[in-house]
């Protein structure tokens, strides 16, 4: 048994090893340090480099959205590790940011986040979530108004927007209503699914509306997912129902516990008695819903230890 560490010394925690799952779709998020909007004015370069580095790593990009201070990507991992796509991309973006803004140090906040999309509903919702990100953030009223996402490739080609054609086609097939559906019908069903998601989000945020459409049928998309992703995703982990989104869960807790508090304040890192109490309530509910400690900690921008002790 080794000698004890000096008082006050903390063990360095090893980084969790990322799963190597070739052929698996992932939802990836990378945020800029301090949430500074350094991507403004660089969006076209970021879009081009996403396509370029995905190609180098053999990844298929199914969706992306470049926001002022972060980016979302839904990509299918190729034979190479996912890091061979993301690390050189983020490294080059960091150098570009430092040159333009005269900064130094870490350009990105923490490591990039990645979550395997292990069932068709999770993957569809990830794609739509990414394409609606600018609307959720209050930048635009509709996804069509945000030029730096792949939403346009799902609706109609837009000159000047770089989007992997194969990725858009594969993404559209996930929304197929029936097994033998052409891409035009897939596109219409994608729009119907997106409108349904907007309605569901409005209800979750306490903005009731009477015209929430019925969720469109996506049986053809399920069959496509099984054919393309089922063997790798189901072999790794059995199919499970999609967890309630942490954002939706947080909004529900806020409505019940503190209606005057907004989501940004809840995730701000503040330590008032009310904030701590509301976070604790959300952590308990999230654990009961099946969310992992690390996912909860990342959502709330707090430590894993705080989640474990709540």
N, C-alpha and C positions, 0 to 999 in steps of 0.2 A: 504494500500500500504506500503510495507516494506521500511526500510531506504536504501538509496543508498549505493552501495559498495564503499569502499575507492578507490581513484584514483590509477590506475594501476592494480587493481584487475581484473582478467579475470574469467568469468564464466567457470566452468569445463563442458565440453561437454560430455553428456552421450554416451556410446557406442551404436551404432545401434544394435537393437535386430535382431539376425539371424532368418530367417524364419524356421519354423518347418514343413517340407513337406515330411512326410514318403512316400517312393516309388518314390521319385524324384531323377534323376541323377544330380550330382554336379561336376563341375570342381574345384579342390582345389589346391591352391599353397601356399607353406610355404618357406620363404627365410631366410637364416642365417644372423645374424647381420653383417653389413658391407660387406656382400657378400664374407666372408672368406670361403675358400674351406674345411671346417671341415669334410665334409662327405667322403672325400677321405680315403679309407681304411676301411670305416664302411658300405659300400654299402650293403653287404650281410645281415648284421644285420638289416639295415633299411628296406630292402625288407621283411625280415622275420617278423619284427614287424608291418609293414603295414598290412600284412595278419592276424596277430594275433589280433590286436586291431580292425580291421574291423570285424572280426568274433565275438568279444565280444559285439560290438555295433549292430550286425545284418546287417552290410553293405555288399553290393556286390561290389567288386572292378572290374571295367571294364578296367582300364588302369592305369599305373603308370610309372614314370621315376625318378630315383634318380640321381641327378646331383651333381657336387662337392659342390655347395653352395646353392642349393634349391631342392625342390622336387615337382613333379606334381602328382596328383591323380585324376582319374575320378571314382567316387563311387556313388552307389545308396543308399540313406539314408534308414535305417531300421526304425523300430518303435520308437527307441530311438532318441533323438536329435543328430545332426551331431557332436556336441561338445563332446559327449561321445565316439566318435571315435578319433577325432583329439587332444583333450586336453591331455588325458593320453599318446598318442603316442608322441606328441611333448615334453611333460614333461620328459618322459623317455629318449628321444633322447638328450634333453638338459643336463640331468645328465651325460649321456654317454660322450658327448662332453667335459663337464667340467672335468671329470675324466681323459680323454685321453690327453687333451691339457692344463690342469691346469688353466682353465679360470673360471670366475665367472660373475654373472650378467645375462643379457638377451642373450640367445643363438640365438633366432629368432628375426627377424626384423618385428616389428608391429604384428598385429594379422594375422592368416592365412586368405587367401582370398578364398572365395567360391562363385561360380556363378551357378545358376540353369540352366541346359540344357533343355530348354522348347520346343524344336522341334527336329525332327530327324536329320536335317542337322547340327544343332548346336552340337548335341551330337557326330555325326560322325567326324566332324572337330575337336572337343575337343580331341577325342581319337587319331586321327592321329597327331594332334599338339603335344600331349604329347610324342608319340612314335618318332617323328622327332626332339624332343627338343635338343638332343645331336648333331644332324646334324646342326640345326640352330645355335647352340652355337659354331660351328667350332671344336668340339671335335672329330668327326668322319665324314667319307664320306658317310656312309650309316647307317641306324638304326640297321642293323644286327651286326655292330661292337660294339655297346653299350650293354653290358650284363645286365645292371641294368634297364631294362624296360620290359614291358609286350608284346612288339612287338614279341618276340620269341614265346610266347604262341599263337599268332594269326597265326603264320606260321607253326611251328612244335615244339613239346615238346623239351626242352633243359634240360639235367640233371643238378641238382644243383640250378636251378632257381625256386624260390617259387612263384607260381602264382595261384590264386583261379581258379580252372577249370571252375566252373560255371560262373564266371565273364567273362572268355575268350570266352566261348560258347555264352553267351548273347551278348557280344560285337561283335562277328563275325556275328551274325544274323542281326545286324543293317546294314550290307553291302550286304545282300542278294539281288540278281538281280530280283528275282521273289518270289512269295509267298511260293511255295514248292521247296526250294533249299537246297541241303545237305551242310554240313559244309565245305567240300572240295571246293565246288564252292564259298561258302561265303568267304573262305580264299583267293581264287584267285581274287575275286572281291575287297576284302580289299586291296590286293597288288596293284591292278589297281587304286583304289581310292587314295592310298598313292602316287603312281607315278604321278597321275594327280595333286595332291596337291603340290608336289615338283615342277612341271612345272609351276603351277599358281604362286607359291611363287617366282620362278625365274623371271617371268615377272614383278611381283610387285616390286622386288628389282632391276629392271633395267638390268637384265641379259637375254635379249631375246634369245629364243631358238626355232627352227623351229619344234622340235619333241614333242611339248606338246601334250599328248594324250587326247582323248576325255573323258569327265567325264563319268564314268561308270554308268549304270542304277542301281538304288537302290530302286526300287518300293517295293520289298519284305521286305527290311529293314524298309521302311516307315510303312508298314502294321504291322510289328513286334513291332515297337515303339508305334503305336496307341494301340495295344493290351496290351502291358506291361506298358507303361507310360502315354498314352493319357488321361486316366481318371483323374489322379492326376495333370498333367501339364496343360491340357487345362481347367480344372475346375478352376485353380488358375489364369490363364491369357490366353487370346485368342491367337491363333496362329498368329505369326508375322514373316515376312521374316527375315532371319538372317542379323544382322548388319554387315557392312563391318568391318573386324578385325582392331582394333586400330593400330596394328603394320603395316598392309598394308597401312592404311590411312597415318600414319606417314612417311612411306617410299615414298609415293606419294607426300606428301607436301615437303619433303626434295629434291626430284628430281626437283620440280617446283621452290622452293624458294632458296635453298642452296645446290646444288649438291655435294659440297665438304665436307659437314657435315655428320657424320655418326650417326646412331641411338643411340649408347652408349653415345656420347657426348650430344645429345639432352636430354637424360634422366639422365645426370650426376649431375644436380642441379646447374650447372654454371650460372652466372648472367651477362654475357656479353650482350651488346645491341643486337647483332645478335641472340644469343640463346633465349633471351626473345621474340624477334620479331617472330622467327620461332615457338616457343611454342605457342604464342598467335594465330598464323595462324592455327596451328593444333587444338587448343582448339575450335576455331570458326567452323572449318570444322567438328570436332567430334560432336559438339552440333547440327549442322545442320543435321548430319547423324543419330541423335537420341540417342547418347551415354549419359549416366548419368554423372553428375558432379563428383561423387565419383569414377566411373570407369576411367575417364580421369585423375583425380588427382593421383590415384594409378599407372596408367601406366607411368606418367611423374615424379612420386615421388615428387609431390608438394602438397600444401594444397588445400582443397576444396574451401577455400575462394579465393585463386588465380584464380581458374577456374571460380568461380562465377563472379568475377570482370572483366574477360576478354571478 
